[in-house]
């Protein structure tokens, strides 16, 4: 087990080189996986296994985020709305073209496919983005604060290696409205944009870490987080903006639990080389991708992984924007 961990994390800068399996740069995804199921975290984050076919929801969401990032960057440079949309569309058409197979990206998902992606992005940019009361914050050089990588000291030090553990990740953008600062994000769904859609983000690792990062890593007194919800349907898309609040007391409690409980547990699992399965969540969130693995005898799991999964490195320290 130890040799496999060392091999899997050798080129991953977010893992300790002193204690195999100890993550010293933790993002909301890693923390969320560990909270959900230690074994899922071990297989997916530590060892880097994933399903061969990428999730259509993940791919679709990434492209929508990239579209808004390109749009904001162009508008910050003085480009018109129409010219910015044209550039975004050109980028999306190129990104969704498979050069190797000489064909466009094909999705068998009835709502999320290449056509719905293009239409959704155009409708979104022509609607919420074009007349957005949220103004993207600009740096001194005039560049927009979009797709920002961050890292900050969690104030937890792993006793086994004497290494400080960082919290890290990536923000969509920092924006201002009415003199207040906000963190803005986009979430796509095939479900209706009901109050329950926005309620799902509280409590939650991602936005709690974002709110703290906005203050600690970037120096903004974040008033709230704002989510642009996008419902993608067959031949339509709907858009709704919602607030996701994080009070000071809430953030203090969240960070305290992370540093006093969850990070020590992650270190304990690495030290013992044991990541326990939580079999009460196997059928949640559409079913765990590693359910077929855990259903098999331990002696045959590695063989099953190699035959049905592929490796990728989950390194949240890889820079996307500016720290």
PANULO-81629 format. One line per field, with one value per residue (C-alpha): residue number from 1; residue in three letters; z, x, y. Coordinates in Angstrom, 3 decimals. Last residue first. Example, Ala and Ser with C-alpha at 12.3 -4.5 7.8 and 13.67 -1.06 7.14 Angstrom:
i [2, 1]
aa [SER, ALA]
c3 [7.140, 7.800]
c1 [13.670, 12.300]
c2 [-1.060, -4.500]
END
This chain:
i [323, 322, 321, 320, 319, 318, 317, 316, 315, 314, 313, 312, 311, 310, 309, 308, 307, 306, 305, 304, 303, 302, 301, 300, 299, 298, 297, 296, 295, 294, 293, 292, 291, 290, 289, 288, 287, 286, 285, 284, 283, 282, 281, 280, 279, 278, 277, 276, 275, 274, 273, 272, 271, 270, 269, 268, 267, 266, 265, 264, 263, 262, 261, 260, 259, 258, 257, 256, 255, 254, 253, 252, 251, 250, 249, 248, 247, 246, 245, 244, 243, 242, 241, 240, 239, 238, 237, 236, 235, 234, 233, 232, 231, 230, 229, 228, 227, 226, 225, 224, 223, 222, 221, 220, 219, 218, 217, 216, 215, 214, 213, 212, 211, 210, 209, 208, 207, 206, 205, 204, 203, 202, 201, 200, 199, 198, 197, 196, 195, 194, 193, 192, 191, 190, 189, 188, 187, 186, 185, 184, 183, 182, 181, 180, 179, 178, 177, 176, 175, 174, 173, 172, 171, 170, 169, 168, 167, 166, 165, 164, 163, 162, 161, 160, 159, 158, 157, 156, 155, 154, 153, 152, 151, 150, 149, 148, 147, 146, 145, 144, 143, 142, 141, 140, 139, 138, 137, 136, 135, 134, 133, 132, 131, 130, 129, 128, 127, 126, 125, 124, 123, 122, 121, 120, 119, 118, 117, 116, 115, 114, 113, 112, 111, 110, 109, 108, 107, 106, 105, 104, 103, 102, 101, 100, 99, 98, 97, 96, 95, 94, 93, 92, 91, 90, 89, 88, 87, 86, 85, 84, 83, 82, 81, 80, 79, 78, 77, 76, 75, 74, 73, 72, 71, 70, 69, 68, 67, 66, 65, 64, 63, 62, 61, 60, 59, 58, 57, 56, 55, 54, 53, 52, 51, 50, 49, 48, 47, 46, 45, 44, 43, 42, 41, 40, 39, 38, 37, 36, 35, 34, 33, 32, 31, 30, 29, 28, 27, 26, 25, 24, 23, 22, 21, 20, 19, 18, 17, 16, 15, 14, 13, 12, 11, 10, 9, 8, 7, 6, 5, 4, 3, 2, 1]
aa [UNK, UNK, UNK, UNK, UNK, UNK, UNK, UNK, UNK, UNK, UNK, UNK, UNK, UNK, UNK, UNK, UNK, UNK, UNK, UNK, UNK, UNK, UNK, UNK, UNK, UNK, UNK, UNK, UNK, UNK, UNK, UNK, UNK, UNK, UNK, UNK, UNK, UNK, UNK, UNK, UNK, UNK, UNK, UNK, UNK, UNK, UNK, UNK, UNK, UNK, UNK, UNK, UNK, UNK, UNK, UNK, UNK, UNK, UNK, UNK, UNK, UNK, UNK, UNK, UNK, UNK, UNK, UNK, UNK, UNK, UNK, UNK, UNK, UNK, UNK, UNK, UNK, UNK, UNK, UNK, UNK, UNK, UNK, UNK, UNK, UNK, UNK, UNK, UNK, UNK, UNK, UNK, UNK, UNK, UNK, UNK, UNK, UNK, UNK, UNK, UNK, UNK, UNK, UNK, UNK, UNK, UNK, UNK, UNK, UNK, UNK, UNK, UNK, UNK, UNK, UNK, UNK, UNK, UNK, UNK, UNK, UNK, UNK, UNK, UNK, UNK, UNK, UNK, UNK, UNK, UNK, UNK, UNK, UNK, UNK, UNK, UNK, UNK, UNK, UNK, UNK, UNK, UNK, UNK, UNK, UNK, UNK, UNK, UNK, UNK, UNK, UNK, UNK, UNK, UNK, UNK, UNK, UNK, UNK, UNK, UNK, UNK, UNK, UNK, UNK, UNK, UNK, UNK, UNK, UNK, UNK, UNK, UNK, UNK, UNK, UNK, UNK, UNK, UNK, UNK, UNK, UNK, UNK, UNK, UNK, UNK, UNK, UNK, UNK, UNK, UNK, UNK, UNK, UNK, UNK, UNK, UNK, UNK, UNK, UNK, UNK, UNK, UNK, UNK, UNK, UNK, UNK, UNK, UNK, UNK, UNK, UNK, UNK, UNK, UNK, UNK, UNK, UNK, UNK, UNK, UNK, UNK, UNK, UNK, UNK, UNK, UNK, UNK, UNK, UNK, UNK, UNK, UNK, UNK, UNK, UNK, UNK, UNK, UNK, UNK, UNK, UNK, UNK, UNK, UNK, UNK, UNK, UNK, UNK, UNK, UNK, UNK, UNK, UNK, UNK, UNK, UNK, UNK, UNK, UNK, UNK, UNK, UNK, UNK, UNK, UNK, UNK, UNK, UNK, UNK, UNK, UNK, UNK, UNK, UNK, UNK, UNK, UNK, UNK, UNK, UNK, UNK, UNK, UNK, UNK, UNK, UNK, UNK, UNK, UNK, UNK, UNK, UNK, UNK, UNK, UNK, UNK, UNK, UNK, UNK, UNK, UNK, UNK, UNK, UNK, UNK, UNK, UNK, UNK, UNK, UNK, UNK, UNK, UNK, UNK, UNK, UNK, UNK, UNK, UNK, UNK, UNK, UNK]
c3 [-6.018, -9.727, -11.994, -12.621, -10.511, -9.701, -5.914, -5.963, -7.214, -8.182, -10.339, -12.831, -13.099, -15.065, -13.989, -15.134, -15.520, -13.136, -10.488, -10.813, -10.379, -7.355, -5.845, -6.137, -2.741, -0.921, -1.955, -4.271, -3.394, -2.571, -6.199, -7.720, -5.327, -6.431, -8.565, -5.534, -6.414, -7.747, -4.912, -2.321, -2.942, -1.220, 1.594, 4.492, 3.581, 5.033, 4.152, 6.474, 5.205, 6.887, 6.339, 10.110, 9.655, 6.637, 8.445, 11.493, 9.327, 7.749, 11.204, 12.409, 9.408, 10.187, 13.916, 15.260, 12.017, 10.108, 13.114, 13.980, 10.386, 10.338, 13.743, 12.805, 9.453, 11.078, 13.628, 10.889, 8.958, 5.604, 3.220, -0.159, -2.189, -5.319, -9.035, -11.411, -14.966, -17.127, -20.132, -22.930, -25.805, -23.486, -20.104, -18.449, -15.221, -14.530, -11.004, -10.741, -7.182, -5.041, -1.946, 0.848, 2.416, 1.702, 3.480, 0.807, 1.612, -1.116, 0.747, 4.168, 3.310, 0.020, 1.252, 4.232, 1.989, -0.488, 2.255, 3.412, -0.213, -0.947, 2.344, 2.609, 5.040, 3.165, -0.554, -0.749, 0.190, -3.277, -5.017, -2.190, -2.968, -6.382, -9.531, -11.132, -11.821, -14.763, -12.953, -13.547, -10.822, -11.348, -8.767, -7.512, -4.396, -3.143, -2.039, -0.908, -2.201, -3.866, -5.887, -6.125, -7.659, -6.896, -9.440, -10.016, -6.992, -6.941, -4.130, -1.043, 2.652, 3.792, 6.251, 8.093, 8.170, 11.413, 9.847, 12.237, 14.238, 11.245, 11.820, 11.677, 11.357, 8.106, 6.316, 3.065, -0.592, -3.518, -7.259, -8.898, -11.957, -12.254, -10.688, -13.865, -15.335, -15.149, -13.934, -10.490, -10.264, -11.410, -9.405, -11.541, -11.318, -10.061, -11.526, -14.519, -17.616, -20.145, -17.755, -16.564, -19.989, -23.246, -21.519, -20.121, -23.362, -25.355, -22.809, -22.671, -26.462, -26.888, -24.093, -25.286, -28.720, -27.355, -24.916, -21.478, -21.547, -23.382, -22.169, -24.931, -25.295, -28.390, -28.541, -32.153, -34.765, -36.155, -33.853, -32.769, -33.108, -30.857, -31.188, -27.981, -27.170, -30.684, -30.621, -27.102, -28.054, -31.106, -28.980, -26.372, -29.049, -30.550, -27.087, -26.440, -29.767, -28.990, -25.465, -26.619, -25.758, -23.257, -21.654, -18.704, -21.215, -22.646, -19.255, -18.163, -21.329, -21.101, -17.473, -18.264, -21.025, -18.833, -16.179, -18.752, -20.100, -16.646, -15.887, -19.036, -18.340, -14.714, -15.569, -18.406, -15.868, -17.409, -18.825, -17.631, -14.012, -11.630, -9.641, -8.169, -5.417, -2.770, -4.206, -5.755, -3.956, -0.595, -0.633, -1.501, 1.300, 3.799, 2.914, 2.903, 5.121, 3.150, -0.158, 1.118, 2.351, -1.002, -2.919, -0.600, -1.057, 1.152, 0.765, 3.197, 2.191, 4.095, 1.982, 2.528, 5.426, 4.535, 0.889, 1.940, -0.621, -2.388, -4.779, -6.603, -8.651, -6.245, -5.071, -6.925, -6.554, -2.828, -2.366, -4.286, -2.221, 1.003, 0.000]
c1 [-2.514, -3.092, -5.078, -5.244, -2.299, -1.883, -1.989, -5.289, -3.480, -5.826, -3.573, -5.262, -5.321, -7.744, -10.484, -11.954, -9.124, -6.635, -9.311, -10.578, -7.071, -6.526, -9.821, -9.265, -7.671, -10.039, -13.070, -15.420, -18.258, -15.728, -14.651, -18.135, -19.081, -16.126, -18.146, -20.387, -24.082, -26.183, -25.182, -25.967, -25.969, -22.676, -23.313, -24.021, -21.062, -18.569, -15.287, -12.303, -9.022, -6.153, -2.469, -2.149, -0.214, -2.286, -5.555, -4.366, -3.339, -6.784, -8.333, -6.157, -7.349, -10.987, -11.139, -9.349, -8.440, -11.622, -13.909, -12.340, -12.659, -16.376, -17.048, -15.255, -17.061, -20.495, -19.757, -18.729, -21.907, -21.893, -24.759, -25.451, -27.384, -29.267, -29.304, -31.672, -31.293, -33.384, -32.236, -34.359, -34.408, -34.280, -33.370, -30.430, -31.200, -28.503, -28.043, -25.838, -24.588, -23.652, -21.493, -21.869, -20.388, -16.767, -14.381, -11.715, -8.039, -7.261, -5.963, -7.529, -10.802, -11.757, -10.205, -12.587, -15.631, -14.286, -13.663, -17.259, -18.404, -16.756, -17.214, -20.987, -23.663, -25.331, -24.882, -27.983, -30.222, -29.708, -31.458, -33.984, -35.197, -36.229, -34.130, -35.690, -33.512, -31.159, -28.402, -25.608, -23.812, -21.980, -19.948, -19.507, -17.616, -18.904, -17.559, -19.741, -19.730, -23.113, -21.956, -18.482, -17.067, -14.531, -14.414, -14.554, -12.465, -9.868, -8.557, -6.378, -6.208, -2.647, -1.204, 2.004, 4.470, 5.940, 5.934, 3.888, 2.627, 0.856, 0.607, -2.804, -2.901, -4.899, -2.285, -3.568, -3.838, -5.635, -6.094, -8.266, -10.401, -11.483, -10.131, -10.137, -6.962, -6.615, -3.003, -4.132, -6.441, -10.043, -13.067, -15.856, -18.891, -22.034, -24.960, -24.681, -26.341, -24.510, -23.772, -27.297, -28.912, -26.952, -24.149, -26.555, -28.501, -25.285, -23.812, -26.989, -27.281, -23.698, -23.965, -27.386, -25.914, -22.876, -24.817, -26.388, -30.156, -30.601, -27.309, -25.859, -22.969, -20.824, -17.967, -17.506, -15.730, -12.267, -11.524, -8.168, -9.226, -12.266, -14.141, -15.743, -12.846, -12.862, -16.582, -16.244, -13.409, -15.267, -18.360, -16.413, -14.860, -18.272, -19.665, -16.840, -17.401, -21.099, -20.503, -17.904, -14.229, -12.766, -10.071, -12.356, -14.986, -12.494, -11.518, -15.157, -16.122, -13.188, -14.041, -17.756, -17.003, -14.539, -17.223, -19.705, -17.028, -16.235, -19.923, -20.483, -17.441, -18.434, -22.067, -21.011, -18.979, -15.730, -15.689, -12.796, -13.877, -11.324, -8.321, -5.943, -4.353, -4.724, -7.720, -9.957, -9.081, -8.203, -11.055, -13.562, -12.030, -12.417, -16.069, -18.135, -15.882, -12.819, -14.498, -15.536, -12.038, -10.541, -13.135, -12.869, -9.103, -6.346, -2.640, -0.690, -2.272, -0.730, -0.814, 2.829, 4.363, 7.606, 6.928, 3.742, 0.999, -0.275, 2.683, 1.549, 4.425, 5.242, 1.621, 0.704, 4.151, 4.317, 0.773, 1.519, 4.681, 2.712, 0.000]
c2 [33.988, 34.644, 32.383, 28.652, 27.522, 23.848, 23.735, 21.829, 18.715, 15.887, 13.718, 11.415, 7.648, 5.501, 3.105, -0.214, -2.722, -1.148, -0.653, -4.235, -5.644, -3.453, -4.594, -8.346, -9.082, -6.713, -8.813, -6.901, -4.531, -1.798, -1.671, -1.677, 1.162, 3.263, 5.689, 6.347, 6.385, 9.248, 11.542, 8.858, 5.101, 4.340, 6.833, 4.461, 2.253, 4.724, 3.014, 3.449, 4.894, 3.091, 3.833, 4.418, 7.672, 8.718, 8.054, 10.004, 12.962, 13.120, 12.875, 15.768, 17.822, 17.063, 17.748, 20.810, 22.566, 21.812, 22.191, 25.561, 26.738, 25.940, 27.528, 30.759, 30.788, 30.437, 33.139, 35.567, 34.853, 33.077, 33.835, 32.279, 34.835, 33.811, 34.588, 32.858, 31.632, 29.331, 27.320, 25.895, 23.377, 20.328, 21.727, 23.441, 25.286, 27.855, 29.208, 32.273, 32.060, 35.044, 34.729, 37.233, 40.368, 39.481, 41.826, 41.626, 41.004, 38.467, 35.410, 36.003, 37.728, 36.122, 32.885, 32.796, 33.187, 30.633, 28.052, 28.368, 28.292, 24.975, 23.182, 23.396, 24.517, 26.020, 25.327, 23.125, 26.074, 27.571, 24.679, 24.402, 27.930, 26.548, 26.748, 23.677, 20.646, 20.053, 21.888, 24.361, 26.318, 29.589, 31.508, 35.066, 36.120, 39.448, 42.822, 45.733, 49.335, 48.992, 46.022, 44.566, 41.397, 38.678, 35.879, 32.140, 31.178, 28.380, 26.193, 26.145, 25.382, 24.890, 22.378, 23.254, 20.383, 19.018, 15.546, 13.393, 16.373, 17.867, 21.617, 23.272, 27.041, 26.672, 28.782, 30.253, 29.293, 30.848, 30.407, 33.025, 32.342, 35.994, 39.167, 41.237, 42.764, 46.545, 46.600, 47.752, 44.759, 44.945, 43.816, 42.379, 44.634, 42.934, 44.857, 42.482, 43.907, 41.744, 38.867, 38.094, 38.109, 38.107, 36.192, 33.621, 33.206, 32.773, 30.326, 28.252, 28.073, 26.892, 24.324, 23.139, 22.427, 20.588, 18.421, 18.670, 18.190, 14.878, 13.419, 11.252, 13.664, 13.954, 16.459, 17.466, 15.354, 14.912, 11.954, 13.355, 16.963, 16.520, 19.807, 21.069, 23.402, 24.896, 25.609, 27.004, 29.369, 30.674, 31.156, 33.119, 35.312, 36.099, 36.849, 39.306, 41.038, 41.426, 42.751, 45.265, 44.874, 47.332, 45.182, 44.408, 43.242, 40.752, 39.309, 39.054, 37.151, 34.738, 33.917, 33.575, 31.059, 29.171, 28.699, 27.382, 25.019, 23.668, 23.103, 21.052, 18.854, 18.246, 17.490, 15.180, 13.204, 12.013, 8.486, 6.360, 6.584, 8.029, 6.785, 9.356, 7.274, 9.979, 11.842, 9.174, 5.939, 7.474, 9.990, 7.262, 5.204, 8.033, 8.545, 11.742, 13.854, 12.743, 13.558, 16.986, 17.792, 16.843, 18.856, 21.868, 22.084, 20.675, 21.399, 19.192, 15.886, 12.997, 9.839, 8.892, 10.875, 12.678, 13.587, 15.310, 15.711, 18.866, 18.953, 15.828, 14.408, 11.572, 11.181, 7.961, 6.387, 7.107, 5.821, 2.618, 2.049, 2.475, 0.000]
END
